[in-house]
Amino acid sequence: VILAITTCFVGLLGFAPAGAPFLDWVYFGAEPHEAIFDSTVAALSILVVAFGIFLGYRVYNKYRTPDPIVKLGGLYGLLEHKYYLDDLYWGGIVRPVRDTWSSGVYWFNQHVLDAAVNGAAVLTRGSSGGIMWIDRNIIDGIVNGAGVAMDTFGKGLRTIQTGKVQWYAVGLFGGVIALAVFFIR
């Protein structure tokens, strides 16, 4: 009943003498033609609706079992199965997509995508051991070796740089002698 009342109200929104405000929603403000009220079409529509109500009342005025519309035979089956559109939809669209395409997508996910992800994980885990060895032995070895070399060099310079000028003079004199010997040869 609520649905029927709201349907009648919405139908009045398309009523031409009322300005047909519903057409603005349908055509987004650009009407293809002017809304014209035709009393013949309106009267014919009311007669068809009244005949439908009368026919429905005559068939269903008393509840009976089985349904009196079963007398229509094959037409009843067509109406009962909603023109077989649901069967066509399920048999032609839903089941083929759900049962074949979705199983193919599931197989692709399980065997291709998961294999790629799991393969990348195994490759990463396997290469991480080699990278860790390179980091500990080569990169840390270079950094630690540079630190040890600077420590050794610093210890050597510490023994040379004593602050005693006479030792600096001896070193300078020894260097001059070493250079002279080198250039004379």
Disulfide bonds with the S-S distance in Angstrom:
none
